[in-house]
Structure formats: structure tokens, C-alpha cells
């Protein structure tokens, strides 16, 4: 479990007592000096001052060097010249030692004695991509990811907001697939709406990671590679691997938590859901804090940004919602609300609406594929609950009018499905989540039914994400 890199705030609860003690010592030394110069009241010669040992530190106070657990040697304490009786005779007071001696009212020592604890250390600037961002500032930065076919430099816009007080570094990414527009808009709106004066910690956003694909309305890079299969990347690898390396090393490695935003692919739609490795406590905490209606356990395919970040010790989740090539208002608003809840949970924002609806946890999900080519017509809707053997849809041969049924191979809930379209054999049509888990009253997985890692079918290595 990765600990958030929050700056260490050092507080010294005993500093007020130490300052008071310093004032007391100064007053006693001053009185000792006066005794050395003033003639004794009874006419006897002035005594030679002798140092007396200071008393033990008050139990329960911060004794500093020499206190239990400290390796520093305890320094020899100094006392005022003369005994209490000699000081009393020098000042004309009674022979009894003073009941209490303190700094003179109105003096600097007296002010120190009554002041509160010191202010915490200043929240310093944040440095990333060669830029220095002061507390309360928002910066628009550029991340160099390569060159175009024309040899011009390609840079990806990065937004960094540095809060006014300490907190976690949280990263939001969208547009790893250039045709998934809902995530781009979710990231843009969150970064534009965050009030700087309320933010604690640092928020880093890359609304469009795959700028090549976004400009071409394509899921892929110009070389037809899927960028989300090459993280954490390599500086001397393929074009996709180099872009992945620039993003991961330049931004993601500096974060304490990551939310990667996606939608369905190739004319498919996903019900709003969070995917996360629920075997990791910190990641599970993020997934539940988002407040999505559905959370699906998934360690993530090797090469995805979420998997690479998790392997690097950065708790990471994926939010999936809607279709590609569209801006869908409801899915976007749900994503914005979920990110706001997560920021509040991590202490980055004041808590506004802590209420979260019920969450369903599913421990596995698999795509059901078609076996015949033709026209797909669905018999179920997104989010519908199904049982093993239920009819999901049919594929119609446009020439012979023959029908081939698609039936569910498991009991669960349809969390992703293809839109009605023409398909070929092997096309992933319905994503059914199963192995439902319960949460206890504290929002934790039911320990009576511990989750078991499930292995996806072999062909799921190419499943849509």
C-alpha cells in the first residue's frame, strides 16, 4: 500500500513552555546580577555567586535533549548566582524563596510565554516538467511526446493546480484513446471548476493523452498501435512506447493517486463503472470513494496505464462511461460528481456532499462474442440483469434472413454492450459482470466470502477497454 506523499508537518507542543522557562531563567539571572552589585542588607561582604543545579524537567513536558528516547546528551543546567536566601537578602525580601518568578509583564519574554503554538512550515512550491508552481497557482504546461510526420514537435497539454495547503498529488488522465470524448470533457470540467483557494495538495490533469488520435478522431496512434498497451513505456521503443514513457515518467510517477477516464470502444457503450484491483486496499479505497453504482474487480491488462501505475505503487482506478465519439451529458456529470467525491475523500477538497449511493461489486466480467456474421439486434439493455441461458440478442443474415441467437453464459449484469450494427464472428457483443460481492457496514468487502482472483478467458487479452 502506497502512502500519500504529504509533507511532514513538524509541531512542537512544548515550545511555549520552553520560551516561558527561558524568560524565567533570564529574570533569575538578572536578579543574580543585581545581587552581585548591591551591598548586602546586613552590611556583610557580598557573597561570591555559586551555580546551583537546575531541577528536573516537569513530568509530561517536552524536555528536549535528554528526554526519554533522545540520543542527545543532556546539557548541564545553569542556575542564578547565589542561593535563594542570598538573593532575598540582596533584594530586601524575606528569606523564603519566591513562590513564583516569571518574566516581567509586557516584556518580550512574557509575550513569548503566552503566545500559541508556532505556525506550521510553509507549503512550498511544486516542481514538474521544468516549471515551478507556487501555492495557489494554476499552470498550463507542455509535455513533449515526440514529433509528427512533418518533423514538428508534438506536445501534450498538462494542467497543474497547486493548492494552498499540504495534501496528496492526484492525477487525472483522459483521451488515451483519441475517440473517447466523455473522459476528455470530464477532465476538462474538473480542472476548470476546482477553486484554487480550497484545494489541499496538488491536482495534475492531462485531458488528452493521445493527441495524435484525438486530432484524427481515432482510438489509435498514427501507426495503428493502442497507446494503452504500452505503459510504462521505453525511451527507445516504438512510437507508442516512447509516448507512454514520456507521460509516465514525466507526470504519472510524481502522483500519489491516479484516475484514468475511458468510455466504450468501436460502437460499444459501457454503463458508468469503476474498474480497479480490489485486492489492493488503497486502490479499493479509491474505487469505493468514487461512489459509482458499479465497481468491477480487474487487476488490469499489462501495458495499460492503470496497471503500470498500480505496479509502481500508485493506487489507480479507471472510470468507464458511455460510448466513443460522443459527448454524453449524463455520463459526464456522473464522472464529475465521482471525481469530486474522491477529491473530498482524499482531503483535497472540503466535504460538500458525503452521501454515496449503494455500490455493487463484481469480481469478474467477460465478453460474450458472436459466432455468426450479420446484423446484430439486441434483446437486452445496458445495465439489465441476466441469468445463464437468457437471450441477449440475435444476428441476422442479411441475405438469407437466418437468425443466430446469442445467449448469456453466466448470471450477472450487462455492464457493456455493442450498439446494433453489422458484426463478424468473434466480435465482442456483451460484457456480463458476475460474482457479485457484498459490502459490510463499514464499506469493506464481506470477509465471510473472501474474493478469489478470477482468470479471464484467453481471448480476453484483446478485450475492449
Secondary structure, DSSP 8 states (H G I E B T S, - for coil): ------------TTHHHHHHHHHHHHHHHHHHHHHHHS--TTS---------------TTS---TTSTT--S--------SS-HHHHHHHHT--SS--S-----TTSHHHHHHHS----------EEETTEEE-TT-EEEEEEEEEE-TTS-EEEEEEEEEE-SEEEEEEEEE--SSTT-HHHHHHHHHHHHH--GGG-EEEEEEES-S-HHHHHTT-SS-TTS--GGGSTT--TTS-HHHHHHHHHHHHTGGG-SEEEEEE---SSEEEEEEEEE-TTSHHHHHHHHHHT-SEEEE----TTSHHHHHHHTT-EEEEEEEEETT---HHHHHHHHHHHHHHHHHTTSS--S-------EEEEEEEEEE-SS-EEEEESS-TT-EE-TT-EEEEEE-TTT--EEEEE-SSSEEEEEEE-S-EE-TT-EEEEEEEEEE-B-TTS-B-GGG--------GGGGG---
